[in-house]
């Protein structure tokens, strides 16, 4: 477009250093910056998203410096919501082992501290990947990595890193079994740890606090938590240390889930349908949202809408193998039981069974 970095920064109201970080794929433009950036580059928001997701310059695989290890873990973490966890597990495990080995051999306090910071991130990601790869069954190993990450973050006083891992650990309790009070406590700790340090992380943690209260049937505390989350998320700035964790769809996805849990499928469907338009590309979270939309349709006695959403969700699952998405989609498929004799419903059953059996063709298309 003939724009210098300085000119583009001026047009967007950001520092030149922010544009530099975007060009290097070190950070992504925040959701509220993307429409203006797209206009400046004469692109649609969708076209901009495609270019932002096309990152070909990855950190060198063999770079074992602290900077290289940090960059590689950051890149792997950025891929988490886009690709199957099994595809990231081996490299993350290898890098985590290298980080721990270097940290044990570090002779200076500064080097050890820098390696501990990388270990926090690698242990957090590895815990999530192990849990996903075990089809959300291996809580013990996942929590062992999470606990190490939390302990190290606490050791060198990084409340944002500690809050991020506390939040991820809360997912194991909330979505991996009947431990909702434990998950609520962990998400609350994540919100407390990050309050005053990161509006993005505090807001995201409070969304999950709200969802936990919805799981427990406490509508009043759920609404209170969602309101507090919205306040935090409305204050997220470009220099927020956890800005990379925030995306425009999160509030809608979790608010819709809360209404669904509280027996309000019509309200849930309205929120989730609006939120769906904010998703520029299929991610693991997309499958969860589509599964919840299917449940909203089923509970309003609209199996046709539910079937359409489930087919879309299965398409996403075929690419991402999202554990949470599988859980929601399986639950929605079971609730289609009253219509199981309809050909369209049997088609969903067949596609889901083929996908779970590992048939690569099951996500490529379906009968109409």
HELIX and SHEET records of a PDB file:
HELIX    1   1 UNK A    5  UNK A   12  1                                   8    
HELIX    2   2 UNK A   16  UNK A   23  1                                   8    
HELIX    3   3 UNK A   31  UNK A   40  1                                  10    
HELIX    4   4 UNK A   45  UNK A   53  1                                   9    
HELIX    5   5 UNK A   66  UNK A   78  1                                  13    
HELIX    6   6 UNK A   86  UNK A  105  1                                  20    
HELIX    7   7 UNK A  109  UNK A  133  1                                  25    
HELIX    8   8 UNK A  139  UNK A  155  1                                  17    
HELIX    9   9 UNK A  159  UNK A  175  1                                  17    
HELIX   10  10 UNK A  180  UNK A  194  1                                  15    
HELIX   11  11 UNK A  199  UNK A  215  1                                  17    
HELIX   12  12 UNK A  219  UNK A  233  1                                  15    
HELIX   13  13 UNK A  243  UNK A  245  5                                   3    
HELIX   14  14 UNK A  250  UNK A  261  1                                  12    
HELIX   15  15 UNK A  265  UNK A  276  1                                  12    
HELIX   16  16 UNK A  284  UNK A  298  1                                  15    
HELIX   17  17 UNK A  303  UNK A  320  1                                  18    
HELIX   18  18 UNK A  323  UNK A  335  1                                  13    
HELIX   19  19 UNK A  336  UNK A  339  5                                   4    
HELIX   20  20 UNK A  343  UNK A  356  1                                  14    
HELIX   21  21 UNK A  360  UNK A  363  5                                   4    
END                                                                             
